[in-house]
Amino acid sequence: MLSVLQNWWINSAEKRRDKLIEKYEQEEAYLDKEIARETIEIDRQTTTSCMQNLIGGVPTSLHSNNSDAQKKSDCFKRTGIITSLNSNHATIDKSILFEINTLSIPGEMRIGSRVEYLGYKDETTEEIKIVKIDLIVEDSWDEGPPSEEKIQEEINGLKNEKPTYFNIVQRNILGVITECKPDSILIDTDYKTMNVRFDSVKIHFSPKAGDRVSICCNVQSDDGFVDKHGEILDQISVDPALIFTQQRCTVDRIFSDLGVLNEKAYFTFDILPSGCKLNEGDIVNADLIECYWGQYEWRCIKLSLIEQAGQPSSKLRSPPDSRSENRAVDVSPNITTVFSSTFQKRELEFSCTNNYDRIFRILSIEFISRRRRGLLRLVDGELANGFDLGPNEKRLLRFEVEPQAYGDFYEQFVIKFENFRVKRCVNIVVCENEKQAEAVRQSLSKADHNGKISYNDRNMSQTSRFYASQIWSKHTECTPGMRMQPKRRFVATRIGSFDVPERLKRAYLTSSCKKDMFENIEYMFPSFKEELNISNYVSRFQTLLYLEEIECFVNFRMYDRERAHFTREKEYLALTIENLSERRPSLVIGDIVKAENPWADGKNAKRMYEGVIHKVLFNRILLKFDANFQQKYNGEDYRLEFYFSRYGYRKQHHAVLRAVKNLGEQFLFPSGAQTRGCPQLDIELDDEENLLLGSSQCKWHNCILNSIQKKAIANILRGEVYNMPYVIFGPPGTGKTVTLVESILQIFKLIPSARLLVGTPSNSSADLITTRLIESDVLKMGEFIRLVSQNQVEKELIPEHLMPYCATADIGIDDTCKDDMIVTESGLKLKCQMKYLGRHRVTIGTCATLGTFLQMGFPPNHFTHVLIDEAGQCTETEIMVAVAQVSKERGQVILAGDPHQLQAVVINRYARERGFSLSFLERILSRAPYLRNVDSFPLTCGFDPRLVTKLLYNYRALPSILNVYNELFYNAELVPMIREENSMEAKMLKQLDDLLPQSSNRPKAHGIFFCGIQSENMQEKDSPSWYNPYEAKNVFLMTIKLYRNNIKAESIGIITPYMKQVKHLRKLFVDADVAMPKIGSVEEFQGQERDIILISTVRSSKEHIPSDVRHALGFIQNEKRINVAISRPRCLLIIYGNPYLLLLDSRWRTIIKYCADNDAYLGCDLPAALSDPSKLAEGTVNNQDN
């Protein structure tokens, strides 16, 4: 037995040894094969003079697995042979290429020369860089160039020489930028003048000549050096030498090409926020970096306007209600007084208190009134001529008021001191009777400390949050309902539940006031106070998603019912909901209704029954409960709670995690353009803008593309930059979607291995792209698919012509589901599994719907290209749902959009203020490699063409309309392509001459008009939204006149910022029984255009401006909404509004002045402040300037 075991042991050992030998021989054969392949590749690289794609000839020790040895060996000195040489480049040992003109060569080099050089291996690319040629050893080739065999013999002879290794340290070197080139900057340092290429360093600001900078470098280090500092090996990053952020500065001077802040700082106009025009005296928040440029010591790299000279400040709009210790003189706050009839006299008192132990001289008290005879009168008229206010003295100023007309009146007076002024206001409300006056007084008594009137006796926001907390914390047993399709048990990738953290839920829903709520959230999640970076990226965005989900949960409580009953409708139970189609948030298929018996007692424990929404109709929803409940239900009342599907939020949580893991910091926080070893395609445009791939000419599928669109597509196809998104910056009407569609077709045709995901924020955008692809007649059916949701199918929202190209997804693993794919009569494919979906070369869908692929288990490199249309309208997490699926190594992301148009809709105010509505597109365009830098890229609007193309040719509007938003938002770079004569738009405008005010001074084909209306905006008790009946009537009458001039309803669009005004306008058309044009908010018109646009701005009361500014209601100071609204029309734009209110915003002031200057203003008298800005400033002085 022992011998048997011994033989078995010996045989086993021999087998293991034989296997090890066999494995070793296989590895040796593989290494020999790789060495042969590298040798061939090295020779090929030498003849084509490509830059260092291999590192042959590197000492063996450079490839050591020991981390310490690796770090030490990255910098070395050794001897090599010059094996090739031309005027610009040379090669050492057939493998290490270097540029001659970047080095100081100590003598004459020839092929075969033996040189001693300092080398450095880049950690990221693993390429060898020649830092310095120390010595040229005399060669012995007197008889001419040596043979190839002789050179190889010399190289082999040097391989056994051991290099001298040096340590590497990082040093910061200070310098001044002397020159900015398109691809690099020259920096003068104490050490030398350094040429720093943008694609080789991280740089987080847009540099200019004169900037003082700090260059972080890897430096050769050794104890033999005096300061342990040898040669500079490479540069890592360039940062300002000194930076001050959020500095409050005053605009001192404005020149033609720059502006001056606080005498010693300057700024160029390319850093101004879009549409921002600064004037002397404006107050700004500025980020300043140190510079050496003429007389200036600082340069502003970023600024935001705090207070515009001639604009009301936020302090002015919040009257002081407590005494300030820093204030020399206190004057009691503004007063509102209510009268029940005219010609009533009343005295008002203002106290004026001196807080110092010195005398203040009051020079005068002056009244500011738009009427010839104001309503305020100083009882003691002598005080108006001035008086002394003694130390710590309190003086009462008595005014008499006697209104002579009904309405609201606004009177102001200014107390002028020697060194400052104090302005106070009296709001006078004159009602028709005592009942009306009492109602106004009650509303005013409920005003909160911000002056906002509450229309209910309780804080509705706080009440709904506490109620939502009670509902969320309930844990009642629930019987599930019948879902649209069974839950899949076998899924390739499970997405986590990502439940809202309990502490965040408590902080948001149970805090007694919003201030406490925000403080608690910031304490629990400190990343909110930090600048967004790769470390806090996941936690920040997941918390923002949690907040958005909480807000949605709170809003869903509006559907809850204390008592409600169902009615039977075929196999469903129906629930009627009034105004269902107009409610927000909307109910969609798959949402849940939980029913609870309100009379359940101890014997019958409370149980909830879950009903799943299967259909959403105009005024009711159809549900399916558990079969037992459905059969036994007999009209009883139940308490109802509504819940939304969390699947969309969960996909976004998962995508954020995946994006960080797959794409990394370089993609999410680009700091420098890292180029690929070779372009994606070697595409070029010739002089005639033909697309050339090598020697072959490629076909343009759209023959009417302009030169900029073609350059954008060529740049995308080249794909020179590694792991960074490409941006198509598409202002209104410039053909952004056309460019994107052509890019899809070219990638499809020229890169056979490409598989594309095309994402959009909305189904209408996805339908448009799909339609354009069908019309191109380039792709065959089966090569592309339009992925749709079940909700789209059930609501019958899919256009008929797209049905054969559409499909819904089934996330179950192939062959684990009993249900087969269903093909309807229209060609629509339902319940498609992975074996069918995801295999198409092009898949189009909303970003949310494309997230279905996250669970289907596609391999990491499955999708090579992701293209997002209207990327500015998506939150960053929505974009990541699609983008996170792209291959990092061989993938490319293209974002098309306009950062100056509307952002994503974010319902949680706190999340919105913390940047959740900021799109990924807009965020990266504010980072260094994407920043506009006209000095470096003067021919491409200041953008690096490898990363961004800005489309400039506008095919939408007449020049007179384009000029306005071009000047306000696009640096006047857009080029009109619609002619002022003989174009369809010009002819239509000519057709409307009789409707428009006649003027011989107005330019021909002037298509923008402003109609000034001083009217009253109103609110109803049940809604905070505003409407303006007088404006609505004027818009309605203009539409009727347009109809009479043979303009069709589909050619007209009516835009207004408030839903109440939308409803009021629609009612006018319904009551008159005439065709209704599209009437909606700005959001509903994004991405659309009409021949004629009528805009009703609604607001017509100055006292509500602070609310507009603070909450971004309507148009007031919301530049993106203004831009979208005025850029929709092709030939005619008429704006209805109160010029006295709108001119307080600089952008609206520009629009009104443009109309007035071109004799295109009609309506009420123009404000005097429009032509005399000093009057505007006089009416908006600070409360106190001391």
HUWOUR-V476035 format. One record per helix or strand of 2 or more residues. SS is the DSSP state (H for helix, E for strand). FROM is the first residue (numbers start at 0). LEN is the number of residues. If there is no record, write none. Layout:
ss: <SS & SS>
from: <FROM & FROM>
len: <LEN & LEN>
//
This chain:
ss: <H & H & H & E & E & E & H & E & E & H & E & E & E & H & E & E & E & E & E & E & H & E & E & H & E & E & E & E & E & H & E & E & E & E & H & H & E & H & H & H & H & E & E & E & H & E & E & E & H & E & H & H & E & E & E & H & E & H & E & H & E & H & H & E & E & E & E & H & E & H & H & E & H & H & H & H & E & E & H & E & H & H & E & E & E & H & H & E & H & E & H & E & H & H & E & H & H & E & H & H>
from: <1 & 59 & 66 & 74 & 88 & 95 & 99 & 113 & 127 & 147 & 163 & 183 & 192 & 197 & 201 & 210 & 231 & 242 & 258 & 264 & 268 & 282 & 295 & 313 & 328 & 334 & 344 & 359 & 375 & 380 & 386 & 393 & 406 & 420 & 433 & 459 & 477 & 501 & 513 & 525 & 536 & 560 & 566 & 571 & 579 & 591 & 607 & 619 & 626 & 637 & 646 & 663 & 682 & 690 & 695 & 706 & 725 & 735 & 755 & 762 & 783 & 789 & 799 & 805 & 821 & 828 & 841 & 846 & 864 & 870 & 875 & 891 & 908 & 919 & 927 & 937 & 947 & 952 & 958 & 974 & 983 & 992 & 1007 & 1017 & 1025 & 1028 & 1048 & 1051 & 1058 & 1077 & 1081 & 1089 & 1101 & 1118 & 1128 & 1138 & 1145 & 1160 & 1167 & 1172>
len: <47 & 4 & 7 & 11 & 4 & 4 & 3 & 8 & 10 & 11 & 17 & 6 & 5 & 3 & 2 & 11 & 9 & 12 & 3 & 3 & 3 & 11 & 12 & 4 & 3 & 5 & 10 & 9 & 3 & 5 & 3 & 9 & 11 & 10 & 12 & 13 & 2 & 9 & 11 & 4 & 23 & 4 & 3 & 5 & 3 & 5 & 9 & 5 & 6 & 6 & 16 & 5 & 3 & 3 & 3 & 12 & 5 & 15 & 5 & 14 & 4 & 5 & 6 & 4 & 2 & 4 & 5 & 9 & 4 & 3 & 8 & 6 & 5 & 5 & 3 & 3 & 4 & 2 & 11 & 2 & 8 & 3 & 5 & 2 & 2 & 16 & 3 & 5 & 14 & 3 & 4 & 7 & 10 & 8 & 9 & 4 & 12 & 3 & 4 & 6>
//
